[in-house]
Amino acid sequence: MSETDRPSIKDEETYEALREDGMSKQKAARIANAQANDEMSPSKKGGKAPPYEEWTKDELYDRARELDIEGRSDMTKDALIEALRDR
């Protein structure tokens, strides 16, 4: 997705770093935009959960089930990560 296909991100570098760490698009955007706002002071990293790449396939599958992601049973670990990040 290009920068023009999504809502305005005020701190692109922070947004990309958070996405690479496995954070959802929405949460990364909220944190990146808050980081760019002088009146707010969020931490650079959200929760303490490790990036999806460090999760087992079973853990990813369980999270996908919680979010009711369709087709999860046929997905590879990489596909599960992508589907979770698109949420």
CNS distance restraints for C-alpha pairs under 8 A (distance, minus, plus):
assign (resid   1 and name CA) (resid   5 and name CA) 6.17 0.50 0.50
assign (resid   1 and name CA) (resid   6 and name CA) 7.55 0.50 0.50
assign (resid   2 and name CA) (resid   6 and name CA) 7.26 0.50 0.50
assign (resid   3 and name CA) (resid   8 and name CA) 7.92 0.50 0.50
assign (resid   9 and name CA) (resid  15 and name CA) 7.38 0.50 0.50
assign (resid   9 and name CA) (resid  29 and name CA) 6.21 0.50 0.50
assign (resid   9 and name CA) (resid  32 and name CA) 6.94 0.50 0.50
assign (resid   9 and name CA) (resid  33 and name CA) 6.11 0.50 0.50
assign (resid  10 and name CA) (resid  32 and name CA) 6.63 0.50 0.50
assign (resid  10 and name CA) (resid  33 and name CA) 5.12 0.50 0.50
assign (resid  10 and name CA) (resid  36 and name CA) 6.05 0.50 0.50
assign (resid  11 and name CA) (resid  15 and name CA) 6.26 0.50 0.50
assign (resid  11 and name CA) (resid  32 and name CA) 5.20 0.50 0.50
assign (resid  11 and name CA) (resid  33 and name CA) 6.03 0.50 0.50
assign (resid  11 and name CA) (resid  35 and name CA) 7.20 0.50 0.50
assign (resid  11 and name CA) (resid  36 and name CA) 5.77 0.50 0.50
assign (resid  12 and name CA) (resid  16 and name CA) 6.12 0.50 0.50
assign (resid  12 and name CA) (resid  32 and name CA) 7.14 0.50 0.50
assign (resid  13 and name CA) (resid  17 and name CA) 6.24 0.50 0.50
assign (resid  14 and name CA) (resid  18 and name CA) 6.15 0.50 0.50
assign (resid  14 and name CA) (resid  28 and name CA) 7.90 0.50 0.50
assign (resid  14 and name CA) (resid  32 and name CA) 5.43 0.50 0.50
assign (resid  14 and name CA) (resid  44 and name CA) 7.49 0.50 0.50
assign (resid  15 and name CA) (resid  19 and name CA) 6.23 0.50 0.50
assign (resid  15 and name CA) (resid  28 and name CA) 5.30 0.50 0.50
assign (resid  15 and name CA) (resid  29 and name CA) 5.91 0.50 0.50
assign (resid  15 and name CA) (resid  31 and name CA) 7.55 0.50 0.50
assign (resid  15 and name CA) (resid  32 and name CA) 5.15 0.50 0.50
assign (resid  16 and name CA) (resid  20 and name CA) 6.15 0.50 0.50
assign (resid  16 and name CA) (resid  28 and name CA) 7.92 0.50 0.50
assign (resid  17 and name CA) (resid  21 and name CA) 6.33 0.50 0.50
assign (resid  18 and name CA) (resid  22 and name CA) 6.64 0.50 0.50
assign (resid  18 and name CA) (resid  23 and name CA) 5.60 0.50 0.50
assign (resid  18 and name CA) (resid  28 and name CA) 5.59 0.50 0.50
assign (resid  18 and name CA) (resid  45 and name CA) 7.03 0.50 0.50
assign (resid  19 and name CA) (resid  23 and name CA) 4.92 0.50 0.50
assign (resid  19 and name CA) (resid  24 and name CA) 6.52 0.50 0.50
assign (resid  19 and name CA) (resid  25 and name CA) 6.70 0.50 0.50
assign (resid  19 and name CA) (resid  28 and name CA) 6.29 0.50 0.50
assign (resid  19 and name CA) (resid  85 and name CA) 7.76 0.50 0.50
assign (resid  20 and name CA) (resid  51 and name CA) 7.92 0.50 0.50
assign (resid  21 and name CA) (resid  50 and name CA) 7.67 0.50 0.50
assign (resid  21 and name CA) (resid  51 and name CA) 4.91 0.50 0.50
assign (resid  21 and name CA) (resid  52 and name CA) 7.50 0.50 0.50
assign (resid  22 and name CA) (resid  50 and name CA) 7.89 0.50 0.50
assign (resid  22 and name CA) (resid  51 and name CA) 4.74 0.50 0.50
assign (resid  22 and name CA) (resid  52 and name CA) 5.41 0.50 0.50
assign (resid  22 and name CA) (resid  53 and name CA) 7.77 0.50 0.50
assign (resid  22 and name CA) (resid  85 and name CA) 6.59 0.50 0.50
assign (resid  23 and name CA) (resid  27 and name CA) 6.51 0.50 0.50
assign (resid  23 and name CA) (resid  28 and name CA) 5.95 0.50 0.50
assign (resid  23 and name CA) (resid  51 and name CA) 7.62 0.50 0.50
assign (resid  23 and name CA) (resid  85 and name CA) 6.65 0.50 0.50
assign (resid  24 and name CA) (resid  28 and name CA) 6.03 0.50 0.50
assign (resid  24 and name CA) (resid  84 and name CA) 7.41 0.50 0.50
assign (resid  24 and name CA) (resid  85 and name CA) 4.92 0.50 0.50
assign (resid  24 and name CA) (resid  86 and name CA) 6.70 0.50 0.50
assign (resid  24 and name CA) (resid  87 and name CA) 6.22 0.50 0.50
assign (resid  25 and name CA) (resid  29 and name CA) 6.04 0.50 0.50
assign (resid  25 and name CA) (resid  85 and name CA) 6.70 0.50 0.50
assign (resid  25 and name CA) (resid  86 and name CA) 6.79 0.50 0.50
assign (resid  25 and name CA) (resid  87 and name CA) 7.20 0.50 0.50
assign (resid  26 and name CA) (resid  30 and name CA) 6.19 0.50 0.50
assign (resid  27 and name CA) (resid  31 and name CA) 6.19 0.50 0.50
assign (resid  28 and name CA) (resid  32 and name CA) 5.93 0.50 0.50
assign (resid  29 and name CA) (resid  33 and name CA) 5.93 0.50 0.50
assign (resid  30 and name CA) (resid  34 and name CA) 6.03 0.50 0.50
assign (resid  31 and name CA) (resid  35 and name CA) 5.91 0.50 0.50
assign (resid  31 and name CA) (resid  42 and name CA) 6.65 0.50 0.50
assign (resid  31 and name CA) (resid  43 and name CA) 7.93 0.50 0.50
assign (resid  31 and name CA) (resid  44 and name CA) 7.38 0.50 0.50
assign (resid  31 and name CA) (resid  46 and name CA) 7.78 0.50 0.50
assign (resid  32 and name CA) (resid  36 and name CA) 6.37 0.50 0.50
assign (resid  33 and name CA) (resid  37 and name CA) 6.43 0.50 0.50
assign (resid  34 and name CA) (resid  40 and name CA) 5.80 0.50 0.50
assign (resid  34 and name CA) (resid  41 and name CA) 7.00 0.50 0.50
assign (resid  34 and name CA) (resid  42 and name CA) 6.53 0.50 0.50
assign (resid  35 and name CA) (resid  40 and name CA) 6.71 0.50 0.50
assign (resid  35 and name CA) (resid  41 and name CA) 6.19 0.50 0.50
assign (resid  35 and name CA) (resid  42 and name CA) 5.98 0.50 0.50
assign (resid  35 and name CA) (resid  43 and name CA) 7.82 0.50 0.50
assign (resid  35 and name CA) (resid  44 and name CA) 7.55 0.50 0.50
assign (resid  37 and name CA) (resid  41 and name CA) 7.80 0.50 0.50
assign (resid  50 and name CA) (resid  54 and name CA) 6.30 0.50 0.50
assign (resid  50 and name CA) (resid  55 and name CA) 7.41 0.50 0.50
assign (resid  51 and name CA) (resid  55 and name CA) 7.19 0.50 0.50
assign (resid  52 and name CA) (resid  60 and name CA) 7.42 0.50 0.50
assign (resid  52 and name CA) (resid  81 and name CA) 6.20 0.50 0.50
assign (resid  53 and name CA) (resid  81 and name CA) 7.45 0.50 0.50
assign (resid  55 and name CA) (resid  59 and name CA) 6.00 0.50 0.50
assign (resid  55 and name CA) (resid  60 and name CA) 6.40 0.50 0.50
assign (resid  56 and name CA) (resid  60 and name CA) 6.30 0.50 0.50
assign (resid  56 and name CA) (resid  77 and name CA) 7.97 0.50 0.50
assign (resid  57 and name CA) (resid  61 and name CA) 6.02 0.50 0.50
assign (resid  57 and name CA) (resid  76 and name CA) 7.86 0.50 0.50
assign (resid  57 and name CA) (resid  77 and name CA) 5.35 0.50 0.50
assign (resid  57 and name CA) (resid  80 and name CA) 7.95 0.50 0.50
assign (resid  58 and name CA) (resid  62 and name CA) 6.13 0.50 0.50
assign (resid  59 and name CA) (resid  63 and name CA) 6.28 0.50 0.50
assign (resid  60 and name CA) (resid  64 and name CA) 6.12 0.50 0.50
assign (resid  60 and name CA) (resid  77 and name CA) 7.35 0.50 0.50
assign (resid  60 and name CA) (resid  80 and name CA) 6.35 0.50 0.50
assign (resid  60 and name CA) (resid  81 and name CA) 7.06 0.50 0.50
assign (resid  61 and name CA) (resid  65 and name CA) 6.12 0.50 0.50
assign (resid  61 and name CA) (resid  72 and name CA) 6.63 0.50 0.50
assign (resid  61 and name CA) (resid  73 and name CA) 7.47 0.50 0.50
assign (resid  61 and name CA) (resid  80 and name CA) 6.92 0.50 0.50
assign (resid  62 and name CA) (resid  66 and name CA) 6.28 0.50 0.50
assign (resid  63 and name CA) (resid  67 and name CA) 6.37 0.50 0.50
assign (resid  63 and name CA) (resid  84 and name CA) 7.97 0.50 0.50
assign (resid  64 and name CA) (resid  68 and name CA) 5.99 0.50 0.50
assign (resid  64 and name CA) (resid  69 and name CA) 5.28 0.50 0.50
assign (resid  64 and name CA) (resid  72 and name CA) 6.63 0.50 0.50
assign (resid  64 and name CA) (resid  80 and name CA) 7.16 0.50 0.50
assign (resid  64 and name CA) (resid  83 and name CA) 7.89 0.50 0.50
assign (resid  64 and name CA) (resid  84 and name CA) 6.57 0.50 0.50
assign (resid  65 and name CA) (resid  69 and name CA) 6.12 0.50 0.50
assign (resid  65 and name CA) (resid  72 and name CA) 7.43 0.50 0.50
assign (resid  69 and name CA) (resid  83 and name CA) 7.44 0.50 0.50
assign (resid  71 and name CA) (resid  75 and name CA) 6.71 0.50 0.50
assign (resid  72 and name CA) (resid  80 and name CA) 6.74 0.50 0.50
assign (resid  75 and name CA) (resid  79 and name CA) 5.39 0.50 0.50
assign (resid  75 and name CA) (resid  80 and name CA) 5.88 0.50 0.50
assign (resid  76 and name CA) (resid  80 and name CA) 6.17 0.50 0.50
assign (resid  77 and name CA) (resid  81 and name CA) 6.28 0.50 0.50
assign (resid  78 and name CA) (resid  82 and name CA) 6.25 0.50 0.50
assign (resid  79 and name CA) (resid  83 and name CA) 6.10 0.50 0.50
assign (resid  80 and name CA) (resid  84 and name CA) 6.07 0.50 0.50
assign (resid  81 and name CA) (resid  85 and name CA) 6.15 0.50 0.50
assign (resid  82 and name CA) (resid  86 and name CA) 6.19 0.50 0.50
assign (resid  83 and name CA) (resid  87 and name CA) 6.66 0.50 0.50
